[in-house]
Amino acid sequence: MRSKPLDWTALTLVIIGAINWGLIGFFKLDLIATLFGGMESWLSRIVYAAIGLAGLYCLSLYGRTSQDSHTEYQSQNNDQYQDVVRHDQ
């Protein structure tokens, strides 16, 4: 079972990375490099690496989301079936 704090941390890092890429695309501004000493600094590289790992981790959300949707769909169908059975009795 995955922990919720890890999910939130990964999602936050992915959002930071997406905003950074948006700033690069629109304004040619790499905010992470600006804040942490340029693209070659160790701190910037650590932040970039953490964002990359968070992105890979977030790939697991696809599997968990589809599994949760499937479980919820089955639960709703079971509830509807129980309502029909009770109504017929």
PyMOL Python script that loads the backbone (N, CA, C, O; Angstrom):
from pymol import cmd

cmd.read_pdbstr("""\
ATOM      1  N   MET A   1       0.839  -1.180   0.000  1.00  0.00           N
ATOM      2  CA  MET A   1       0.000   0.000   0.000  1.00  0.00           C
ATOM      3  C   MET A   1       0.887   1.247   0.000  1.00  0.00           C
ATOM      4  O   MET A   1       1.852   1.325   0.760  1.00  0.00           O
ATOM      5  N   ARG A   2       0.566   2.198  -0.832  1.00  0.00           N
ATOM      6  CA  ARG A   2       1.360   3.416  -0.924  1.00  0.00           C
ATOM      7  C   ARG A   2       0.849   4.440   0.082  1.00  0.00           C
ATOM      8  O   ARG A   2      -0.335   4.472   0.419  1.00  0.00           O
ATOM      9  N   SER A   3       1.758   5.261   0.545  1.00  0.00           N
ATOM     10  CA  SER A   3       1.378   6.245   1.549  1.00  0.00           C
ATOM     11  C   SER A   3       0.855   7.513   0.883  1.00  0.00           C
ATOM     12  O   SER A   3       1.344   7.917  -0.171  1.00  0.00           O
ATOM     13  N   LYS A   4      -0.123   8.123   1.495  1.00  0.00           N
ATOM     14  CA  LYS A   4      -0.689   9.365   0.981  1.00  0.00           C
ATOM     15  C   LYS A   4       0.317  10.511   0.993  1.00  0.00           C
ATOM     16  O   LYS A   4       0.360  11.274   0.028  1.00  0.00           O
ATOM     17  N   PRO A   5       1.137  10.671   2.049  1.00  0.00           N
ATOM     18  CA  PRO A   5       2.119  11.777   1.997  1.00  0.00           C
ATOM     19  C   PRO A   5       3.068  11.668   0.802  1.00  0.00           C
ATOM     20  O   PRO A   5       3.437  12.685   0.215  1.00  0.00           O
ATOM     21  N   LEU A   6       3.460  10.463   0.440  1.00  0.00           N
ATOM     22  CA  LEU A   6       4.329  10.292  -0.726  1.00  0.00           C
ATOM     23  C   LEU A   6       3.593  10.685  -2.001  1.00  0.00           C
ATOM     24  O   LEU A   6       4.180  11.308  -2.886  1.00  0.00           O
ATOM     25  N   ASP A   7       2.319  10.330  -2.105  1.00  0.00           N
ATOM     26  CA  ASP A   7       1.518  10.725  -3.273  1.00  0.00           C
ATOM     27  C   ASP A   7       1.457  12.244  -3.389  1.00  0.00           C
ATOM     28  O   ASP A   7       1.666  12.798  -4.468  1.00  0.00           O
ATOM     29  N   TRP A   8       1.169  12.915  -2.277  1.00  0.00           N
ATOM     30  CA  TRP A   8       1.054  14.376  -2.294  1.00  0.00           C
ATOM     31  C   TRP A   8       2.399  15.033  -2.598  1.00  0.00           C
ATOM     32  O   TRP A   8       2.452  16.018  -3.335  1.00  0.00           O
ATOM     33  N   THR A   9       3.468  14.508  -2.049  1.00  0.00           N
ATOM     34  CA  THR A   9       4.794  15.061  -2.313  1.00  0.00           C
ATOM     35  C   THR A   9       5.144  14.913  -3.788  1.00  0.00           C
ATOM     36  O   THR A   9       5.618  15.859  -4.417  1.00  0.00           O
ATOM     37  N   ALA A  10       4.910  13.730  -4.335  1.00  0.00           N
ATOM     38  CA  ALA A  10       5.207  13.496  -5.748  1.00  0.00           C
ATOM     39  C   ALA A  10       4.363  14.398  -6.637  1.00  0.00           C
ATOM     40  O   ALA A  10       4.873  14.977  -7.597  1.00  0.00           O
ATOM     41  N   LEU A  11       3.092  14.521  -6.330  1.00  0.00           N
ATOM     42  CA  LEU A  11       2.216  15.375  -7.130  1.00  0.00           C
ATOM     43  C   LEU A  11       2.673  16.834  -7.070  1.00  0.00           C
ATOM     44  O   LEU A  11       2.661  17.533  -8.084  1.00  0.00           O
ATOM     45  N   THR A  12       3.070  17.286  -5.895  1.00  0.00           N
ATOM     46  CA  THR A  12       3.555  18.658  -5.737  1.00  0.00           C
ATOM     47  C   THR A  12       4.811  18.891  -6.570  1.00  0.00           C
ATOM     48  O   THR A  12       4.933  19.918  -7.238  1.00  0.00           O
ATOM     49  N   LEU A  13       5.740  17.943  -6.533  1.00  0.00           N
ATOM     50  CA  LEU A  13       6.958  18.080  -7.328  1.00  0.00           C
ATOM     51  C   LEU A  13       6.659  18.082  -8.825  1.00  0.00           C
ATOM     52  O   LEU A  13       7.273  18.838  -9.578  1.00  0.00           O
ATOM     53  N   VAL A  14       5.732  17.253  -9.257  1.00  0.00           N
ATOM     54  CA  VAL A  14       5.369  17.210 -10.675  1.00  0.00           C
ATOM     55  C   VAL A  14       4.735  18.543 -11.094  1.00  0.00           C
ATOM     56  O   VAL A  14       4.997  19.032 -12.193  1.00  0.00           O
ATOM     57  N   ILE A  15       3.917  19.122 -10.238  1.00  0.00           N
ATOM     58  CA  ILE A  15       3.313  20.424 -10.544  1.00  0.00           C
ATOM     59  C   ILE A  15       4.384  21.503 -10.627  1.00  0.00           C
ATOM     60  O   ILE A  15       4.342  22.352 -11.517  1.00  0.00           O
ATOM     61  N   ILE A  16       5.345  21.478  -9.704  1.00  0.00           N
ATOM     62  CA  ILE A  16       6.453  22.444  -9.758  1.00  0.00           C
ATOM     63  C   ILE A  16       7.214  22.295 -11.076  1.00  0.00           C
ATOM     64  O   ILE A  16       7.562  23.287 -11.717  1.00  0.00           O
ATOM     65  N   GLY A  17       7.465  21.053 -11.469  1.00  0.00           N
ATOM     66  CA  GLY A  17       8.154  20.808 -12.736  1.00  0.00           C
ATOM     67  C   GLY A  17       7.352  21.303 -13.931  1.00  0.00           C
ATOM     68  O   GLY A  17       7.914  21.873 -14.866  1.00  0.00           O
ATOM     69  N   ALA A  18       6.048  21.088 -13.904  1.00  0.00           N
ATOM     70  CA  ALA A  18       5.194  21.541 -15.009  1.00  0.00           C
ATOM     71  C   ALA A  18       5.177  23.068 -15.092  1.00  0.00           C
ATOM     72  O   ALA A  18       5.243  23.638 -16.181  1.00  0.00           O
ATOM     73  N   ILE A  19       5.090  23.722 -13.937  1.00  0.00           N
ATOM     74  CA  ILE A  19       5.125  25.187 -13.934  1.00  0.00           C
ATOM     75  C   ILE A  19       6.469  25.680 -14.456  1.00  0.00           C
ATOM     76  O   ILE A  19       6.525  26.642 -15.223  1.00  0.00           O
ATOM     77  N   ASN A  20       7.549  25.025 -14.043  1.00  0.00           N
ATOM     78  CA  ASN A  20       8.875  25.416 -14.527  1.00  0.00           C
ATOM     79  C   ASN A  20       8.961  25.275 -16.040  1.00  0.00           C
ATOM     80  O   ASN A  20       9.487  26.160 -16.714  1.00  0.00           O
ATOM     81  N   TRP A  21       8.448  24.163 -16.584  1.00  0.00           N
ATOM     82  CA  TRP A  21       8.474  23.981 -18.037  1.00  0.00           C
ATOM     83  C   TRP A  21       7.600  25.012 -18.743  1.00  0.00           C
ATOM     84  O   TRP A  21       7.941  25.468 -19.834  1.00  0.00           O
ATOM     85  N   GLY A  22       6.481  25.381 -18.133  1.00  0.00           N
ATOM     86  CA  GLY A  22       5.643  26.436 -18.702  1.00  0.00           C
ATOM     87  C   GLY A  22       6.381  27.769 -18.747  1.00  0.00           C
ATOM     88  O   GLY A  22       6.300  28.497 -19.736  1.00  0.00           O
ATOM     89  N   LEU A  23       7.099  28.084 -17.673  1.00  0.00           N
ATOM     90  CA  LEU A  23       7.880  29.320 -17.647  1.00  0.00           C
ATOM     91  C   LEU A  23       8.991  29.304 -18.696  1.00  0.00           C
ATOM     92  O   LEU A  23       9.276  30.324 -19.322  1.00  0.00           O
ATOM     93  N   ILE A  24       9.615  28.143 -18.881  1.00  0.00           N
ATOM     94  CA  ILE A  24      10.654  28.019 -19.918  1.00  0.00           C
ATOM     95  C   ILE A  24      10.034  28.230 -21.295  1.00  0.00           C
ATOM     96  O   ILE A  24      10.583  28.951 -22.128  1.00  0.00           O
ATOM     97  N   GLY A  25       8.888  27.595 -21.527  1.00  0.00           N
ATOM     98  CA  GLY A  25       8.242  27.698 -22.840  1.00  0.00           C
ATOM     99  C   GLY A  25       7.732  29.092 -23.162  1.00  0.00           C
ATOM    100  O   GLY A  25       7.883  29.560 -24.290  1.00  0.00           O
ATOM    101  N   PHE A  26       7.136  29.757 -22.195  1.00  0.00           N
ATOM    102  CA  PHE A  26       6.548  31.068 -22.456  1.00  0.00           C
ATOM    103  C   PHE A  26       7.534  32.223 -22.319  1.00  0.00           C
ATOM    104  O   PHE A  26       7.480  33.182 -23.090  1.00  0.00           O
ATOM    105  N   PHE A  27       8.431  32.135 -21.343  1.00  0.00           N
ATOM    106  CA  PHE A  27       9.278  33.278 -21.027  1.00  0.00           C
ATOM    107  C   PHE A  27      10.779  32.998 -21.070  1.00  0.00           C
ATOM    108  O   PHE A  27      11.579  33.879 -20.753  1.00  0.00           O
ATOM    109  N   LYS A  28      11.170  31.783 -21.458  1.00  0.00           N
ATOM    110  CA  LYS A  28      12.578  31.386 -21.442  1.00  0.00           C
ATOM    111  C   LYS A  28      13.197  31.604 -20.061  1.00  0.00           C
ATOM    112  O   LYS A  28      14.348  32.024 -19.944  1.00  0.00           O
ATOM    113  N   LEU A  29      12.425  31.314 -19.030  1.00  0.00           N
ATOM    114  CA  LEU A  29      12.877  31.491 -17.654  1.00  0.00           C
ATOM    115  C   LEU A  29      12.863  30.138 -16.954  1.00  0.00           C
ATOM    116  O   LEU A  29      11.801  29.552 -16.746  1.00  0.00           O
ATOM    117  N   ASP A  30      14.033  29.651 -16.596  1.00  0.00           N
ATOM    118  CA  ASP A  30      14.143  28.414 -15.831  1.00  0.00           C
ATOM    119  C   ASP A  30      14.203  28.808 -14.353  1.00  0.00           C
ATOM    120  O   ASP A  30      15.273  29.111 -13.827  1.00  0.00           O
ATOM    121  N   LEU A  31      13.061  28.800 -13.699  1.00  0.00           N
ATOM    122  CA  LEU A  31      12.959  29.277 -12.328  1.00  0.00           C
ATOM    123  C   LEU A  31      13.791  28.430 -11.367  1.00  0.00           C
ATOM    124  O   LEU A  31      14.401  28.968 -10.443  1.00  0.00           O
ATOM    125  N   ILE A  32      13.821  27.131 -11.571  1.00  0.00           N
ATOM    126  CA  ILE A  32      14.601  26.257 -10.689  1.00  0.00           C
ATOM    127  C   ILE A  32      16.082  26.612 -10.778  1.00  0.00           C
ATOM    128  O   ILE A  32      16.761  26.729  -9.758  1.00  0.00           O
ATOM    129  N   ALA A  33      16.578  26.780 -11.999  1.00  0.00           N
ATOM    130  CA  ALA A  33      17.982  27.159 -12.169  1.00  0.00           C
ATOM    131  C   ALA A  33      18.246  28.534 -11.575  1.00  0.00           C
ATOM    132  O   ALA A  33      19.298  28.766 -10.978  1.00  0.00           O
ATOM    133  N   THR A  34      17.302  29.437 -11.734  1.00  0.00           N
ATOM    134  CA  THR A  34      17.464  30.789 -11.186  1.00  0.00           C
ATOM    135  C   THR A  34      17.521  30.769  -9.663  1.00  0.00           C
ATOM    136  O   THR A  34      18.345  31.453  -9.056  1.00  0.00           O
ATOM    137  N   LEU A  35      16.646  29.985  -9.055  1.00  0.00           N
ATOM    138  CA  LEU A  35      16.577  29.942  -7.594  1.00  0.00           C
ATOM    139  C   LEU A  35      17.724  29.172  -6.952  1.00  0.00           C
ATOM    140  O   LEU A  35      18.158  29.497  -5.847  1.00  0.00           O
ATOM    141  N   PHE A  36      18.216  28.140  -7.658  1.00  0.00           N
ATOM    142  CA  PHE A  36      19.175  27.236  -7.028  1.00  0.00           C
ATOM    143  C   PHE A  36      20.572  27.286  -7.633  1.00  0.00           C
ATOM    144  O   PHE A  36      21.340  26.338  -7.471  1.00  0.00           O
ATOM    145  N   GLY A  37      20.918  28.360  -8.320  1.00  0.00           N
ATOM    146  CA  GLY A  37      22.308  28.547  -8.721  1.00  0.00           C
ATOM    147  C   GLY A  37      22.684  28.072 -10.102  1.00  0.00           C
ATOM    148  O   GLY A  37      23.839  27.707 -10.321  1.00  0.00           O
ATOM    149  N   GLY A  38      21.769  28.060 -11.033  1.00  0.00           N
ATOM    150  CA  GLY A  38      22.088  27.654 -12.400  1.00  0.00           C
ATOM    151  C   GLY A  38      21.886  26.166 -12.621  1.00  0.00           C
ATOM    152  O   GLY A  38      21.768  25.388 -11.675  1.00  0.00           O
ATOM    153  N   MET A  39      21.850  25.792 -13.882  1.00  0.00           N
ATOM    154  CA  MET A  39      21.573  24.397 -14.228  1.00  0.00           C
ATOM    155  C   MET A  39      22.694  23.453 -13.811  1.00  0.00           C
ATOM    156  O   MET A  39      22.457  22.259 -13.630  1.00  0.00           O
ATOM    157  N   GLU A  40      23.892  23.963 -13.659  1.00  0.00           N
ATOM    158  CA  GLU A  40      25.032  23.109 -13.336  1.00  0.00           C
ATOM    159  C   GLU A  40      25.243  22.916 -11.839  1.00  0.00           C
ATOM    160  O   GLU A  40      26.073  22.099 -11.439  1.00  0.00           O
ATOM    161  N   SER A  41      24.513  23.648 -11.005  1.00  0.00           N
ATOM    162  CA  SER A  41      24.726  23.502  -9.564  1.00  0.00           C
ATOM    163  C   SER A  41      24.155  22.170  -9.072  1.00  0.00           C
ATOM    164  O   SER A  41      23.190  21.647  -9.629  1.00  0.00           O
ATOM    165  N   TRP A  42      24.762  21.647  -8.036  1.00  0.00           N
ATOM    166  CA  TRP A  42      24.306  20.366  -7.480  1.00  0.00           C
ATOM    167  C   TRP A  42      22.891  20.476  -6.948  1.00  0.00           C
ATOM    168  O   TRP A  42      22.105  19.538  -7.083  1.00  0.00           O
ATOM    169  N   LEU A  43      22.554  21.602  -6.348  1.00  0.00           N
ATOM    170  CA  LEU A  43      21.218  21.772  -5.791  1.00  0.00           C
ATOM    171  C   LEU A  43      20.152  21.742  -6.886  1.00  0.00           C
ATOM    172  O   LEU A  43      19.115  21.100  -6.726  1.00  0.00           O
ATOM    173  N   SER A  44      20.401  22.422  -7.978  1.00  0.00           N
ATOM    174  CA  SER A  44      19.459  22.391  -9.107  1.00  0.00           C
ATOM    175  C   SER A  44      19.313  20.975  -9.646  1.00  0.00           C
ATOM    176  O   SER A  44      18.205  20.524  -9.935  1.00  0.00           O
ATOM    177  N   ARG A  45      20.425  20.285  -9.778  1.00  0.00           N
ATOM    178  CA  ARG A  45      20.381  18.918 -10.311  1.00  0.00           C
ATOM    179  C   ARG A  45      19.605  17.992  -9.383  1.00  0.00           C
ATOM    180  O   ARG A  45      18.894  17.099  -9.844  1.00  0.00           O
ATOM    181  N   ILE A  46      19.739  18.203  -8.080  1.00  0.00           N
ATOM    182  CA  ILE A  46      18.971  17.389  -7.122  1.00  0.00           C
ATOM    183  C   ILE A  46      17.477  17.664  -7.280  1.00  0.00           C
ATOM    184  O   ILE A  46      16.666  16.739  -7.273  1.00  0.00           O
ATOM    185  N   VAL A  47      17.118  18.949  -7.423  1.00  0.00           N
ATOM    186  CA  VAL A  47      15.698  19.304  -7.606  1.00  0.00           C
ATOM    187  C   VAL A  47      15.169  18.702  -8.906  1.00  0.00           C
ATOM    188  O   VAL A  47      14.081  18.126  -8.925  1.00  0.00           O
ATOM    189  N   TYR A  48      15.940  18.834 -10.004  1.00  0.00           N
ATOM    190  CA  TYR A  48      15.520  18.239 -11.277  1.00  0.00           C
ATOM    191  C   TYR A  48      15.352  16.726 -11.146  1.00  0.00           C
ATOM    192  O   TYR A  48      14.381  16.163 -11.652  1.00  0.00           O
ATOM    193  N   ALA A  49      16.281  16.075 -10.478  1.00  0.00           N
ATOM    194  CA  ALA A  49      16.213  14.624 -10.299  1.00  0.00           C
ATOM    195  C   ALA A  49      14.995  14.242  -9.465  1.00  0.00           C
ATOM    196  O   ALA A  49      14.313  13.267  -9.779  1.00  0.00           O
ATOM    197  N   ALA A  50      14.715  15.001  -8.405  1.00  0.00           N
ATOM    198  CA  ALA A  50      13.544  14.714  -7.561  1.00  0.00           C
ATOM    199  C   ALA A  50      12.258  14.865  -8.362  1.00  0.00           C
ATOM    200  O   ALA A  50      11.334  14.067  -8.209  1.00  0.00           O
ATOM    201  N   ILE A  51      12.195  15.882  -9.211  1.00  0.00           N
ATOM    202  CA  ILE A  51      11.006  16.074 -10.051  1.00  0.00           C
ATOM    203  C   ILE A  51      10.871  14.918 -11.040  1.00  0.00           C
ATOM    204  O   ILE A  51       9.767  14.427 -11.273  1.00  0.00           O
ATOM    205  N   GLY A  52      11.979  14.487 -11.617  1.00  0.00           N
ATOM    206  CA  GLY A  52      11.940  13.354 -12.545  1.00  0.00           C
ATOM    207  C   GLY A  52      11.478  12.074 -11.870  1.00  0.00           C
ATOM    208  O   GLY A  52      10.659  11.339 -12.422  1.00  0.00           O
ATOM    209  N   LEU A  53      11.997  11.804 -10.681  1.00  0.00           N
ATOM    210  CA  LEU A  53      11.569  10.614  -9.938  1.00  0.00           C
ATOM    211  C   LEU A  53      10.098  10.709  -9.549  1.00  0.00           C
ATOM    212  O   LEU A  53       9.376   9.713  -9.579  1.00  0.00           O
ATOM    213  N   ALA A  54       9.661  11.908  -9.185  1.00  0.00           N
ATOM    214  CA  ALA A  54       8.250  12.095  -8.842  1.00  0.00           C
ATOM    215  C   ALA A  54       7.362  11.828 -10.054  1.00  0.00           C
ATOM    216  O   ALA A  54       6.282  11.251  -9.927  1.00  0.00           O
ATOM    217  N   GLY A  55       7.823  12.252 -11.226  1.00  0.00           N
ATOM    218  CA  GLY A  55       7.068  11.973 -12.445  1.00  0.00           C
ATOM    219  C   GLY A  55       6.948  10.485 -12.711  1.00  0.00           C
ATOM    220  O   GLY A  55       5.882   9.998 -13.086  1.00  0.00           O
ATOM    221  N   LEU A  56       8.044   9.764 -12.516  1.00  0.00           N
ATOM    222  CA  LEU A  56       7.998   8.304 -12.694  1.00  0.00           C
ATOM    223  C   LEU A  56       7.063   7.662 -11.669  1.00  0.00           C
ATOM    224  O   LEU A  56       6.295   6.758 -11.998  1.00  0.00           O
ATOM    225  N   TYR A  57       7.136   8.131 -10.442  1.00  0.00           N
ATOM    226  CA  TYR A  57       6.255   7.603  -9.395  1.00  0.00           C
ATOM    227  C   TYR A  57       4.787   7.872  -9.733  1.00  0.00           C
ATOM    228  O   TYR A  57       3.924   7.027  -9.495  1.00  0.00           O
ATOM    229  N   CYS A  58       4.511   9.054 -10.288  1.00  0.00           N
ATOM    230  CA  CYS A  58       3.119   9.408 -10.614  1.00  0.00           C
ATOM    231  C   CYS A  58       2.549   8.541 -11.738  1.00  0.00           C
ATOM    232  O   CYS A  58       1.333   8.487 -11.919  1.00  0.00           O
ATOM    233  N   LEU A  59       3.409   7.869 -12.486  1.00  0.00           N
ATOM    234  CA  LEU A  59       2.891   6.911 -13.479  1.00  0.00           C
ATOM    235  C   LEU A  59       2.051   5.833 -12.797  1.00  0.00           C
ATOM    236  O   LEU A  59       1.123   5.294 -13.401  1.00  0.00           O
ATOM    237  N   SER A  60       2.372   5.519 -11.552  1.00  0.00           N
ATOM    238  CA  SER A  60       1.605   4.505 -10.836  1.00  0.00           C
ATOM    239  C   SER A  60       0.183   4.974 -10.542  1.00  0.00           C
ATOM    240  O   SER A  60      -0.688   4.157 -10.243  1.00  0.00           O
ATOM    241  N   LEU A  61      -0.059   6.282 -10.625  1.00  0.00           N
ATOM    242  CA  LEU A  61      -1.412   6.793 -10.396  1.00  0.00           C
ATOM    243  C   LEU A  61      -2.387   6.288 -11.446  1.00  0.00           C
ATOM    244  O   LEU A  61      -3.570   6.102 -11.159  1.00  0.00           O
ATOM    245  N   TYR A  62      -1.901   6.066 -12.659  1.00  0.00           N
ATOM    246  CA  TYR A  62      -2.783   5.540 -13.706  1.00  0.00           C
ATOM    247  C   TYR A  62      -3.362   4.195 -13.302  1.00  0.00           C
ATOM    248  O   TYR A  62      -4.567   3.975 -13.416  1.00  0.00           O
ATOM    249  N   GLY A  63      -2.517   3.305 -12.837  1.00  0.00           N
ATOM    250  CA  GLY A  63      -2.983   1.985 -12.426  1.00  0.00           C
ATOM    251  C   GLY A  63      -3.893   2.054 -11.216  1.00  0.00           C
ATOM    252  O   GLY A  63      -4.913   1.368 -11.160  1.00  0.00           O
ATOM    253  N   ARG A  64      -3.527   2.879 -10.250  1.00  0.00           N
ATOM    254  CA  ARG A  64      -4.344   2.976  -9.040  1.00  0.00           C
ATOM    255  C   ARG A  64      -5.663   3.667  -9.313  1.00  0.00           C
ATOM    256  O   ARG A  64      -6.680   3.302  -8.724  1.00  0.00           O
ATOM    257  N   THR A  65      -5.670   4.663 -10.199  1.00  0.00           N
ATOM    258  CA  THR A  65      -6.909   5.367 -10.520  1.00  0.00           C
ATOM    259  C   THR A  65      -7.867   4.443 -11.250  1.00  0.00           C
ATOM    260  O   THR A  65      -9.055   4.412 -10.929  1.00  0.00           O
ATOM    261  N   SER A  66      -7.378   3.693 -12.221  1.00  0.00           N
ATOM    262  CA  SER A  66      -8.265   2.793 -12.956  1.00  0.00           C
ATOM    263  C   SER A  66      -8.749   1.665 -12.051  1.00  0.00           C
ATOM    264  O   SER A  66      -9.887   1.216 -12.182  1.00  0.00           O
ATOM    265  N   GLN A  67      -7.898   1.202 -11.134  1.00  0.00           N
ATOM    266  CA  GLN A  67      -8.311   0.163 -10.195  1.00  0.00           C
ATOM    267  C   GLN A  67      -9.374   0.695  -9.246  1.00  0.00           C
ATOM    268  O   GLN A  67     -10.352   0.002  -8.965  1.00  0.00           O
ATOM    269  N   ASP A  68      -9.197   1.929  -8.743  1.00  0.00           N
ATOM    270  CA  ASP A  68     -10.180   2.543  -7.855  1.00  0.00           C
ATOM    271  C   ASP A  68     -11.507   2.742  -8.578  1.00  0.00           C
ATOM    272  O   ASP A  68     -12.568   2.506  -8.000  1.00  0.00           O
ATOM    273  N   SER A  69     -11.458   3.180  -9.853  1.00  0.00           N
ATOM    274  CA  SER A  69     -12.681   3.385 -10.633  1.00  0.00           C
ATOM    275  C   SER A  69     -13.413   2.072 -10.835  1.00  0.00           C
ATOM    276  O   SER A  69     -14.639   2.013 -10.734  1.00  0.00           O
ATOM    277  N   HIS A  70     -12.656   1.015 -11.121  1.00  0.00           N
ATOM    278  CA  HIS A  70     -13.259  -0.296 -11.333  1.00  0.00           C
ATOM    279  C   HIS A  70     -13.919  -0.792 -10.048  1.00  0.00           C
ATOM    280  O   HIS A  70     -15.029  -1.323 -10.084  1.00  0.00           O
ATOM    281  N   THR A  71     -13.244  -0.621  -8.924  1.00  0.00           N
ATOM    282  CA  THR A  71     -13.791  -1.040  -7.631  1.00  0.00           C
ATOM    283  C   THR A  71     -15.048  -0.243  -7.307  1.00  0.00           C
ATOM    284  O   THR A  71     -16.033  -0.805  -6.827  1.00  0.00           O
ATOM    285  N   GLU A  72     -15.020   1.072  -7.567  1.00  0.00           N
ATOM    286  CA  GLU A  72     -16.185   1.913  -7.300  1.00  0.00           C
ATOM    287  C   GLU A  72     -17.352   1.506  -8.192  1.00  0.00           C
ATOM    288  O   GLU A  72     -18.494   1.476  -7.731  1.00  0.00           O
ATOM    289  N   TYR A  73     -17.088   1.192  -9.465  1.00  0.00           N
ATOM    290  CA  TYR A  73     -18.127   0.759 -10.396  1.00  0.00           C
ATOM    291  C   TYR A  73     -18.774  -0.532  -9.921  1.00  0.00           C
ATOM    292  O   TYR A  73     -19.996  -0.673  -9.957  1.00  0.00           O
ATOM    293  N   GLN A  74     -17.942  -1.480  -9.472  1.00  0.00           N
ATOM    294  CA  GLN A  74     -18.478  -2.736  -8.960  1.00  0.00           C
ATOM    295  C   GLN A  74     -19.315  -2.498  -7.710  1.00  0.00           C
ATOM    296  O   GLN A  74     -20.363  -3.120  -7.541  1.00  0.00           O
ATOM    297  N   SER A  75     -18.873  -1.619  -6.848  1.00  0.00           N
ATOM    298  CA  SER A  75     -19.602  -1.316  -5.623  1.00  0.00           C
ATOM    299  C   SER A  75     -20.956  -0.702  -5.942  1.00  0.00           C
ATOM    300  O   SER A  75     -21.953  -1.054  -5.310  1.00  0.00           O
ATOM    301  N   GLN A  76     -21.013   0.205  -6.906  1.00  0.00           N
ATOM    302  CA  GLN A  76     -22.277   0.824  -7.291  1.00  0.00           C
ATOM    303  C   GLN A  76     -23.229  -0.207  -7.885  1.00  0.00           C
ATOM    304  O   GLN A  76     -24.424  -0.195  -7.590  1.00  0.00           O
ATOM    305  N   ASN A  77     -22.702  -1.096  -8.718  1.00  0.00           N
ATOM    306  CA  ASN A  77     -23.552  -2.133  -9.308  1.00  0.00           C
ATOM    307  C   ASN A  77     -24.084  -3.076  -8.242  1.00  0.00           C
ATOM    308  O   ASN A  77     -25.244  -3.484  -8.304  1.00  0.00           O
ATOM    309  N   ASN A  78     -23.250  -3.431  -7.259  1.00  0.00           N
ATOM    310  CA  ASN A  78     -23.709  -4.296  -6.170  1.00  0.00           C
ATOM    311  C   ASN A  78     -24.801  -3.618  -5.366  1.00  0.00           C
ATOM    312  O   ASN A  78     -25.774  -4.265  -4.979  1.00  0.00           O
ATOM    313  N   ASP A  79     -24.656  -2.308  -5.103  1.00  0.00           N
ATOM    314  CA  ASP A  79     -25.678  -1.565  -4.363  1.00  0.00           C
ATOM    315  C   ASP A  79     -26.988  -1.541  -5.142  1.00  0.00           C
ATOM    316  O   ASP A  79     -28.058  -1.726  -4.562  1.00  0.00           O
ATOM    317  N   GLN A  80     -26.911  -1.313  -6.457  1.00  0.00           N
ATOM    318  CA  GLN A  80     -28.123  -1.291  -7.279  1.00  0.00           C
ATOM    319  C   GLN A  80     -28.778  -2.673  -7.296  1.00  0.00           C
ATOM    320  O   GLN A  80     -30.003  -2.778  -7.227  1.00  0.00           O
ATOM    321  N   TYR A  81     -27.978  -3.718  -7.385  1.00  0.00           N
ATOM    322  CA  TYR A  81     -28.498  -5.081  -7.379  1.00  0.00           C
ATOM    323  C   TYR A  81     -29.208  -5.360  -6.061  1.00  0.00           C
ATOM    324  O   TYR A  81     -30.292  -5.944  -6.055  1.00  0.00           O
ATOM    325  N   GLN A  82     -28.616  -4.954  -4.956  1.00  0.00           N
ATOM    326  CA  GLN A  82     -29.235  -5.167  -3.644  1.00  0.00           C
ATOM    327  C   GLN A  82     -30.554  -4.425  -3.555  1.00  0.00           C
ATOM    328  O   GLN A  82     -31.511  -4.944  -2.982  1.00  0.00           O
ATOM    329  N   ASP A  83     -30.629  -3.201  -4.117  1.00  0.00           N
ATOM    330  CA  ASP A  83     -31.878  -2.442  -4.102  1.00  0.00           C
ATOM    331  C   ASP A  83     -32.967  -3.171  -4.894  1.00  0.00           C
ATOM    332  O   ASP A  83     -34.121  -3.206  -4.469  1.00  0.00           O
ATOM    333  N   VAL A  84     -32.606  -3.752  -6.040  1.00  0.00           N
ATOM    334  CA  VAL A  84     -33.574  -4.482  -6.862  1.00  0.00           C
ATOM    335  C   VAL A  84     -34.050  -5.722  -6.116  1.00  0.00           C
ATOM    336  O   VAL A  84     -35.246  -6.015  -6.111  1.00  0.00           O
ATOM    337  N   VAL A  85     -33.138  -6.450  -5.490  1.00  0.00           N
ATOM    338  CA  VAL A  85     -33.492  -7.662  -4.752  1.00  0.00           C
ATOM    339  C   VAL A  85     -34.423  -7.307  -3.602  1.00  0.00           C
ATOM    340  O   VAL A  85     -35.409  -8.009  -3.380  1.00  0.00           O
ATOM    341  N   ARG A  86     -34.144  -6.255  -2.876  1.00  0.00           N
ATOM    342  CA  ARG A  86     -35.003  -5.841  -1.752  1.00  0.00           C
ATOM    343  C   ARG A  86     -36.371  -5.426  -2.251  1.00  0.00           C
ATOM    344  O   ARG A  86     -37.380  -5.710  -1.606  1.00  0.00           O
ATOM    345  N   HIS A  87     -36.417  -4.753  -3.398  1.00  0.00           N
ATOM    346  CA  HIS A  87     -37.698  -4.280  -3.948  1.00  0.00           C
ATOM    347  C   HIS A  87     -38.570  -5.460  -4.369  1.00  0.00           C
ATOM    348  O   HIS A  87     -39.788  -5.428  -4.196  1.00  0.00           O
ATOM    349  N   ASP A  88     -37.949  -6.496  -4.919  1.00  0.00           N
ATOM    350  CA  ASP A  88     -38.694  -7.666  -5.378  1.00  0.00           C
ATOM    351  C   ASP A  88     -39.214  -8.502  -4.227  1.00  0.00           C
ATOM    352  O   ASP A  88     -40.175  -9.251  -4.405  1.00  0.00           O
ATOM    353  N   GLN A  89     -38.621  -8.401  -3.072  1.00  0.00           N
ATOM    354  CA  GLN A  89     -39.052  -9.254  -1.954  1.00  0.00           C
ATOM    355  C   GLN A  89     -40.206  -8.690  -1.280  1.00  0.00           C
ATOM    356  O   GLN A  89     -40.704  -9.273  -0.316  1.00  0.00           O
TER     357      GLN A  89
END
""", "prot")
cmd.dss("prot")
cmd.show_as("cartoon", "prot")
cmd.util.cbc("prot")
cmd.orient("prot")
